[in-house]
């Protein structure tokens, strides 16, 4: 444990020293992963599949606010869908506008959550985001989580139906719009996932705010168990197909990631808990203080070893005096007189 605590302190110190370089780097990597994921899932436009274009776009976004990356990802999706079906691209554009109005109204500071949510869905660990954000954020983060989940399912839907719509026998444009909207909104799995994610983040946030020992640990386990139970209930009530083995593995990985975040953010020692009571003219105050686990890192010190010079003997001093110029010697005699 001591080794892990020392590593944690060194990592925090390293990030603090090089934060100005690490933030753009992390932003660049996030944007690059999202752009390549979109290109891999719905790469209908050949020009946008060029890795050089995606690298340049991610590099530009790295030095801009995170919300610019969100808008760039949406534009990339619409552009790819436009190459397959104009009607589908217009429907997705309208849906994106509605989602962004909700997002920018309630939680504009959590753009990275909206970007990470589709990536988490592709990696089959969607519950990692609500469990972790329930530990470190407020329930308002449910808005970008829901928007990111809808975006992820719409991308999957686009991958399945956009190509078929381009060669469809439906000639009436109005019928095409009806077909697209009906199938886009008829995804029960998407609505079940949104409900489950929102419920998990509210549960985790509520438990970790309690003044009980090991509240964060209890919140993580409760979030993992609730994730599995809600999805199983949805499988029974809404008849949504759920892959139980994949669900359990994904939730397990999500819980482990949450414990990793808990170690770096909220690592406390409950054995040294103190309770303080004081009052003023209007209130009584009951304070529970739990100290953080902190360990000082070992700093390496380099000692320079030098050979001590020999002390001058009386004979050497006398010899130096005789070597002085006559003028200096005469001046010294005058000073002594």
CORHUTA-V947115 format. One record per residue. N is the residue number from 1. RES is the residue in one small letter. SS is DSSP state (@ for helix, = for strand, . for the rest). BURIAL is 1 if it has 9 or more other C-alpha atoms within 8 Angstrom, else 0. Layout:
BEGIN
n: <N N>
res: <RES RES>
ss: <SS SS>
burial: <BURIAL BURIAL>
END
This chain:
BEGIN
n: <1 2 3 4 5 6 7 8 9 10 11 12 13 14 15 16 17 18 19 20 21 22 23 24 25 26 27 28 29 30 31 32 33 34 35 36 37 38 39 40 41 42 43 44 45 46 47 48 49 50 51 52 53 54 55 56 57 58 59 60 61 62 63 64 65 66 67 68 69 70 71 72 73 74 75 76 77 78 79 80 81 82 83 84 85 86 87 88 89 90 91 92 93 94 95 96 97 98 99 100 101 102 103 104 105 106 107 108 109 110 111 112 113 114 115 116 117 118 119 120 121 122 123 124 125 126 127 128 129 130 131 132 133 134 135 136 137 138 139 140 141 142 143 144 145 146 147 148 149 150 151 152 153 154 155 156 157 158 159 160 161 162 163 164 165 166 167 168 169 170 171 172 173 174 175 176 177 178 179 180 181 182 183 184 185 186 187 188 189 190 191 192 193 194 195 196 197 198 199 200 201 202 203 204 205 206 207 208 209 210 211 212 213 214 215 216 217 218 219 220 221 222 223 224 225 226 227 228 229 230 231 232 233 234 235 236 237 238 239 240 241 242 243 244 245 246 247 248 249 250 251 252 253 254 255 256 257 258 259 260 261 262 263 264 265 266 267 268 269 270 271 272 273 274 275 276 277 278 279 280 281 282 283 284 285 286 287 288 289 290 291 292 293 294 295 296 297 298 299 300 301 302 303 304 305 306 307 308 309 310 311 312 313 314 315 316 317 318 319 320 321 322 323 324 325 326 327 328 329 330 331 332 333 334 335 336 337>
res: <x x x x x x x x x x x x x x x x x x x x x x x x x x x x x x x x x x x x x x x x x x x x x x x x x x x x x x x x x x x x x x x x x x x x x x x x x x x x x x x x x x x x x x x x x x x x x x x x x x x x x x x x x x x x x x x x x x x x x x x x x x x x x x x x x x x x x x x x x x x x x x x x x x x x x x x x x x x x x x x x x x x x x x x x x x x x x x x x x x x x x x x x x x x x x x x x x x x x x x x x x x x x x x x x x x x x x x x x x x x x x x x x x x x x x x x x x x x x x x x x x x x x x x x x x x x x x x x x x x x x x x x x x x x x x x x x x x x x x x x x x x x x x x x x x x x x x x x x x x x x x x x x x x x x x x x x x x x x x x x x x x x x x x x x x x x x x x x x x>
ss: <. @ @ @ @ @ @ @ @ @ @ @ @ @ @ @ @ . @ @ @ @ @ @ @ @ @ @ @ @ @ @ @ @ @ @ @ @ @ @ @ . . . . . @ @ @ . @ @ @ @ @ @ @ @ @ @ @ @ . . . @ @ @ @ @ @ @ @ @ @ @ @ @ @ @ @ @ @ @ . @ @ @ @ @ @ @ @ @ @ @ @ @ @ @ @ @ @ @ @ @ . . . . @ @ @ @ @ @ @ @ @ @ @ @ . . . . @ @ @ @ @ @ @ @ @ @ . . @ @ @ @ @ @ @ @ @ @ @ @ @ @ @ @ @ @ @ @ @ @ @ @ @ @ @ @ . . . . . . @ @ @ @ @ @ @ @ @ @ @ @ @ . . @ @ @ @ @ @ @ @ @ @ @ @ @ @ @ @ @ @ @ @ @ . . . . . . @ @ @ @ @ @ @ @ @ @ @ @ @ @ @ @ @ @ @ @ @ @ @ . . . . . . @ @ @ @ @ @ @ @ @ @ @ @ @ @ @ @ @ @ @ @ @ @ . . = . @ @ @ . = = = = = = . . . . = = = = = = . . = . . . . . . . . . . . . . . . . . . . . . @ @ @ @ @ @ @ @ @ @ . . @ @ @ @ @ @ @ @ @ @ @ .>
burial: <0 0 0 0 1 1 0 1 1 1 0 0 0 0 1 0 0 0 0 0 0 1 0 1 1 0 1 1 1 1 1 1 1 1 1 1 1 1 1 0 1 1 1 0 1 0 0 1 1 0 0 0 1 1 1 0 0 1 1 0 1 1 0 0 0 1 1 1 1 1 0 0 1 1 0 1 1 1 1 1 1 1 1 1 1 1 1 1 1 1 1 1 1 0 0 1 0 0 1 0 0 1 1 0 0 0 1 1 0 1 1 0 1 1 1 1 1 1 1 1 1 0 0 1 1 1 1 1 1 1 1 1 1 1 1 0 0 0 1 0 1 1 1 1 1 1 1 1 1 1 1 1 1 1 1 1 1 1 1 0 0 1 1 0 1 0 0 0 0 0 0 0 0 0 1 1 1 0 0 1 1 0 0 1 0 0 0 0 0 1 0 1 1 1 0 1 1 1 0 1 1 1 1 1 1 0 1 1 0 0 0 0 0 0 1 1 0 1 1 1 1 1 1 1 0 1 1 1 0 1 1 1 1 1 1 0 0 0 0 1 0 0 0 0 0 0 1 1 0 1 1 1 1 1 1 0 1 1 1 0 1 1 0 0 0 1 1 0 1 1 0 0 1 0 0 1 0 0 0 0 0 0 0 0 0 0 0 1 0 1 1 0 0 0 0 0 0 0 0 0 0 0 0 0 0 0 0 0 0 0 0 0 0 0 0 0 1 0 0 0 0 0 0 0 0 0 0 0 1 0 0 0 0 0 0 0 0>
END
